[in-house]
Amino acid sequence: MKPLKKTSGKRNETQSKVNHRFNIQTLTTEMELLKKREHQLAERLISEQPLVNELRKNPRFIKDADKVCLANLVDDVYNNFTSRLVNRFPNLTEVDIQYCILIKLRFTVAQIAILSAISPTSVYQQKSRMKKRILRIEPDVFSHGETLDIWLYKL
């Protein structure tokens, strides 16, 4: 009888491990679905904002009041995005943060250029300098080959 108890115990242990893996897999799947849903809801909230729609349809140089409004929107929708960015990367400039906000709102380089009253080439240069500043603090942040834009979308 003793060998049967050991076998039964091993079976229970194996079943417990299988159940644990299944639970982890289930939770992981549910978490991915929640993240996807959160992303969809955030995009919908942003797309319904009059200022964002106006700037996408008719880009123009943005005023300081508009910058504040966009920062507040991003912070509301994306869990204090600017604060998290500044705390994690204190070496980013105010201009960097503004670009991050515009990128997070999915404005194109051409639109950002108009909103900032600079050339598209200058936008690319600013993004490159910003990426270098981020890499000084966290050298491995783009180790998976992500672009600055993709990384900011995920942040």
N, C-alpha and C positions, 0 to 999 in steps of 0.2 A: 504494500500500500504506500509506503514512503515514496517510491519513484513516481507514483501517480500524482501525489501532492506537489512534487517538484515540477512535474510537467504542467499541471494545472496552474501553478503559480507563474510559470514561464508564459503560458498562454494568456493569462490575465495581464501580465506585464506587457506582452506584445500587443494585445488588444488595446491596452491603455495608451501605448505609444502611437498606434494607428489612429485612435480617437483624437489624441493630442494633435497629430499632424493634420487630420481632417479639420479640426477646429481652427487651427492656424490658417489653413488654406481658405476656409470659409470666411474668417475674419479679414484676411487679406483681400479677398474678392469683394467683400462688402465695403471695405475701406476704399478700394479703387473706384467702385461705383459711386460712393459718396463724394470722392474728390472730383469725379467727372461731373456729377450733378452740381456740386458747388461751383465749378468752373462755368457751367452753363448758366447758372443763376447769376453769377457775377457779370458775365458777358451781357446778359439781358438787362441787368440793372444799369450798366454803363451805356448800353446802346439806347436806353430810354432817356438819358440825360440831355436836356436841350443844348447846353453849352458844347458837349462832346459832338453832338450831331451837327451843330452849326459849324464847328471848327473842321469837321471832316468834309462837309459839303463845300464850305467856302473858307479855306484856311486863310488866316490873317495873323498879323503880329499880335501875340497875346499880351494883354495888360497884366499888371501885378495882381489885380483883383481876380482875374481869370486863373492865374497861376495858383492862387490860394484856393480857389474853388476846386480846381482839378486835384490839388494835393489833398484836400478834405475828402473828395470823392474817392480817391484811391485808398486813403486811410480807412474810410468807412467800409468800403467793399472788400479790401484785402488786408484786414486785421492790422491796422497801423503800419502799413508798408513803409512809409518814409522814416518813421521812428526806428523800425527794425533795421532798415538799411543804414541809417546814420550811426546807430549803436554798433552795428557789426563792422562798418567801414567808415570810421571817423575821418579818414583822409579824403573822402569825397567832397567836392565843392558844391555850392548851391546850384551852380549850373549843371553839374553832374546829376544831382538829385532831380532837378527839373527834367532833364533828359530821361532819367529812369522812369519818372511819372508818365511822360509822353509815350515812352516805349511800352510801359505796362498797359497803357490805354490803347496800344496797338496802332499808334499813328505811324505812317510810313516815313522813311527818310525824307522824301520830298515834302511831305506835310510838316515834319519837324523843322525843316529848313525854312519854310515860309513862316511858321509860327515863331521861329527864333530870329527871323530876318537875316539869315546867313545862307551860304551856298550848301548844296547837298554834300559836296566834298568836305566842307567844314564840319558837317554833322558826322560823317564817317571818321574824321580825325578826332573829334571830341569823344566819340564812342571808343576809339582805340586808346586814347589817353585814360579814359575812365576804366577800361578793362585792365590796363596796366596798374592803375591805383588799387583796384580790387585785388589783383594778383600779388601786390606787395604785402597785403594783409593775410590773404589765404592763397598761397601758391598753387594749391591743388583744386581750386574751385571750378576750373574749366577742364579738368583732366579727362572728362568723357567726350571731349570735342564739341561741347556746347558753344553756341554763339552767345554773345551778351544778351541779345534779345530773348532767346529761348530760356536762358538762365533766369532772367528777370520775370518772365512769364510764370516760371515755376516757384519763384520766391514768394 
